[in-house]
Structure formats: C-alpha cells, structure tokens
Amino acid sequence: MSHRVEVDQQMCEGHGKCQASAPEVFEHRDEDDLSHVILDEVPDTLTAKVDRAIRLCPRQAIRWVS
C-alpha cells in the first residue's frame, strides 16, 4: 500500500528538516526556498521517515492526505 503526503507551501519556511529526515520524499528548491514532495505516492517502506519529518517540521506544514 502507498500513501500521499503534501507540504503546505503557505506554511513552509524551508527549514529542511523534512529533507534531512526523508530525502527520498522531500527536496528543497532554491527558486522558492521551500520544501517540496518529490514522490507521487510514498511506499510503506518510507512511512516511518515521513512520520518523523511530520513530527520535526517546526511549522507543522506536512500532512498525510487520503
């Protein structure tokens, strides 16, 4: 089973904690200085890393979507 995750671009401040926690899922883009999701769907093998990224986000800008 796979899951979807999103970064709220209005809340993100580009701290990069998500990228540090799950570089397979998130990237930082220089053009807007924000974090972005790079996978359409997150495989089960990466959900723990994304959960950690969600917990570490200082702005709580990351969430699972159905």
PyMOL commands that place a pseudoatom at each C-alpha (Angstrom):
pseudoatom trace, name=CA, resn=MET, resi=1, chain=A, elem=C, hetatm=0, pos=[0.000, 0.000, 0.000]
pseudoatom trace, name=CA, resn=SER, resi=2, chain=A, elem=C, hetatm=0, pos=[1.227, 3.521, -0.702]
pseudoatom trace, name=CA, resn=HIS, resi=3, chain=A, elem=C, hetatm=0, pos=[0.293, 6.884, 0.741]
pseudoatom trace, name=CA, resn=ARG, resi=4, chain=A, elem=C, hetatm=0, pos=[0.294, 10.535, -0.289]
pseudoatom trace, name=CA, resn=VAL, resi=5, chain=A, elem=C, hetatm=0, pos=[1.884, 13.384, 1.619]
pseudoatom trace, name=CA, resn=GLU, resi=6, chain=A, elem=C, hetatm=0, pos=[1.859, 17.121, 0.993]
pseudoatom trace, name=CA, resn=VAL, resi=7, chain=A, elem=C, hetatm=0, pos=[3.689, 20.224, 2.131]
pseudoatom trace, name=CA, resn=ASP, resi=8, chain=A, elem=C, hetatm=0, pos=[1.525, 23.297, 2.700]
pseudoatom trace, name=CA, resn=GLN, resi=9, chain=A, elem=C, hetatm=0, pos=[3.507, 25.903, 0.778]
pseudoatom trace, name=CA, resn=GLN, resi=10, chain=A, elem=C, hetatm=0, pos=[1.784, 28.740, 2.661]
pseudoatom trace, name=CA, resn=MET, resi=11, chain=A, elem=C, hetatm=0, pos=[3.108, 27.415, 5.981]
pseudoatom trace, name=CA, resn=CYS, resi=12, chain=A, elem=C, hetatm=0, pos=[6.507, 26.021, 4.920]
pseudoatom trace, name=CA, resn=GLU, resi=13, chain=A, elem=C, hetatm=0, pos=[9.503, 28.171, 5.822]
pseudoatom trace, name=CA, resn=GLY, resi=14, chain=A, elem=C, hetatm=0, pos=[12.109, 25.930, 4.182]
pseudoatom trace, name=CA, resn=HIS, resi=15, chain=A, elem=C, hetatm=0, pos=[13.866, 24.734, 7.338]
pseudoatom trace, name=CA, resn=GLY, resi=16, chain=A, elem=C, hetatm=0, pos=[14.771, 21.471, 5.560]
pseudoatom trace, name=CA, resn=LYS, resi=17, chain=A, elem=C, hetatm=0, pos=[14.079, 19.123, 8.467]
pseudoatom trace, name=CA, resn=CYS, resi=18, chain=A, elem=C, hetatm=0, pos=[11.814, 17.033, 6.246]
pseudoatom trace, name=CA, resn=GLN, resi=19, chain=A, elem=C, hetatm=0, pos=[14.515, 16.647, 3.622]
pseudoatom trace, name=CA, resn=ALA, resi=20, chain=A, elem=C, hetatm=0, pos=[17.005, 15.628, 6.298]
pseudoatom trace, name=CA, resn=SER, resi=21, chain=A, elem=C, hetatm=0, pos=[14.533, 13.042, 7.640]
pseudoatom trace, name=CA, resn=ALA, resi=22, chain=A, elem=C, hetatm=0, pos=[13.298, 11.659, 4.320]
pseudoatom trace, name=CA, resn=PRO, resi=23, chain=A, elem=C, hetatm=0, pos=[15.457, 12.765, 1.357]
pseudoatom trace, name=CA, resn=GLU, resi=24, chain=A, elem=C, hetatm=0, pos=[13.751, 10.125, -0.798]
pseudoatom trace, name=CA, resn=VAL, resi=25, chain=A, elem=C, hetatm=0, pos=[10.468, 12.013, -0.385]
pseudoatom trace, name=CA, resn=PHE, resi=26, chain=A, elem=C, hetatm=0, pos=[11.303, 15.722, 0.069]
pseudoatom trace, name=CA, resn=GLU, resi=27, chain=A, elem=C, hetatm=0, pos=[13.576, 18.234, -1.642]
pseudoatom trace, name=CA, resn=HIS, resi=28, chain=A, elem=C, hetatm=0, pos=[14.419, 21.882, -1.065]
pseudoatom trace, name=CA, resn=ARG, resi=29, chain=A, elem=C, hetatm=0, pos=[14.076, 24.126, -4.099]
pseudoatom trace, name=CA, resn=ASP, resi=30, chain=A, elem=C, hetatm=0, pos=[16.224, 27.212, -4.396]
pseudoatom trace, name=CA, resn=GLU, resi=31, chain=A, elem=C, hetatm=0, pos=[13.743, 29.081, -6.607]
pseudoatom trace, name=CA, resn=ASP, resi=32, chain=A, elem=C, hetatm=0, pos=[11.221, 29.460, -3.785]
pseudoatom trace, name=CA, resn=ASP, resi=33, chain=A, elem=C, hetatm=0, pos=[13.344, 28.384, -0.781]
pseudoatom trace, name=CA, resn=LEU, resi=34, chain=A, elem=C, hetatm=0, pos=[10.677, 25.844, 0.250]
pseudoatom trace, name=CA, resn=SER, resi=35, chain=A, elem=C, hetatm=0, pos=[10.414, 22.080, 0.643]
pseudoatom trace, name=CA, resn=HIS, resi=36, chain=A, elem=C, hetatm=0, pos=[8.530, 20.004, -1.918]
pseudoatom trace, name=CA, resn=VAL, resi=37, chain=A, elem=C, hetatm=0, pos=[7.329, 16.411, -2.167]
pseudoatom trace, name=CA, resn=ILE, resi=38, chain=A, elem=C, hetatm=0, pos=[9.122, 14.561, -4.971]
pseudoatom trace, name=CA, resn=LEU, resi=39, chain=A, elem=C, hetatm=0, pos=[7.113, 11.305, -4.914]
pseudoatom trace, name=CA, resn=ASP, resi=40, chain=A, elem=C, hetatm=0, pos=[3.512, 10.995, -6.066]
pseudoatom trace, name=CA, resn=GLU, resi=41, chain=A, elem=C, hetatm=0, pos=[2.992, 8.160, -3.592]
pseudoatom trace, name=CA, resn=VAL, resi=42, chain=A, elem=C, hetatm=0, pos=[5.040, 7.178, -0.557]
pseudoatom trace, name=CA, resn=PRO, resi=43, chain=A, elem=C, hetatm=0, pos=[5.702, 3.434, -0.250]
pseudoatom trace, name=CA, resn=ASP, resi=44, chain=A, elem=C, hetatm=0, pos=[5.188, 1.679, 3.075]
pseudoatom trace, name=CA, resn=THR, resi=45, chain=A, elem=C, hetatm=0, pos=[8.954, 1.373, 3.460]
pseudoatom trace, name=CA, resn=LEU, resi=46, chain=A, elem=C, hetatm=0, pos=[9.250, 5.169, 3.815]
pseudoatom trace, name=CA, resn=THR, resi=47, chain=A, elem=C, hetatm=0, pos=[6.240, 5.969, 6.012]
pseudoatom trace, name=CA, resn=ALA, resi=48, chain=A, elem=C, hetatm=0, pos=[8.277, 5.973, 9.244]
pseudoatom trace, name=CA, resn=LYS, resi=49, chain=A, elem=C, hetatm=0, pos=[10.660, 8.540, 7.742]
pseudoatom trace, name=CA, resn=VAL, resi=50, chain=A, elem=C, hetatm=0, pos=[7.748, 10.736, 6.667]
pseudoatom trace, name=CA, resn=ASP, resi=51, chain=A, elem=C, hetatm=0, pos=[6.144, 10.407, 10.106]
pseudoatom trace, name=CA, resn=ARG, resi=52, chain=A, elem=C, hetatm=0, pos=[9.434, 11.665, 11.583]
pseudoatom trace, name=CA, resn=ALA, resi=53, chain=A, elem=C, hetatm=0, pos=[9.504, 14.570, 9.100]
pseudoatom trace, name=CA, resn=ILE, resi=54, chain=A, elem=C, hetatm=0, pos=[5.940, 15.494, 10.092]
pseudoatom trace, name=CA, resn=ARG, resi=55, chain=A, elem=C, hetatm=0, pos=[6.886, 15.499, 13.784]
pseudoatom trace, name=CA, resn=LEU, resi=56, chain=A, elem=C, hetatm=0, pos=[10.047, 17.564, 13.200]
pseudoatom trace, name=CA, resn=CYS, resi=57, chain=A, elem=C, hetatm=0, pos=[8.505, 20.239, 10.969]
pseudoatom trace, name=CA, resn=PRO, resi=58, chain=A, elem=C, hetatm=0, pos=[8.624, 23.455, 13.029]
pseudoatom trace, name=CA, resn=ARG, resi=59, chain=A, elem=C, hetatm=0, pos=[5.639, 24.898, 11.150]
pseudoatom trace, name=CA, resn=GLN, resi=60, chain=A, elem=C, hetatm=0, pos=[3.605, 21.663, 11.003]
pseudoatom trace, name=CA, resn=ALA, resi=61, chain=A, elem=C, hetatm=0, pos=[3.340, 22.197, 7.253]
pseudoatom trace, name=CA, resn=ILE, resi=62, chain=A, elem=C, hetatm=0, pos=[3.424, 18.498, 6.299]
pseudoatom trace, name=CA, resn=ARG, resi=63, chain=A, elem=C, hetatm=0, pos=[0.479, 16.114, 6.405]
pseudoatom trace, name=CA, resn=TRP, resi=64, chain=A, elem=C, hetatm=0, pos=[-0.751, 12.815, 5.070]
pseudoatom trace, name=CA, resn=VAL, resi=65, chain=A, elem=C, hetatm=0, pos=[-3.590, 13.100, 2.539]
pseudoatom trace, name=CA, resn=SER, resi=66, chain=A, elem=C, hetatm=0, pos=[-6.155, 10.484, 1.549]
for i in range(1, 66): cmd.bond("trace and resi %d" % i, "trace and resi %d" % (i + 1))
show_as sticks, trace
zoom trace
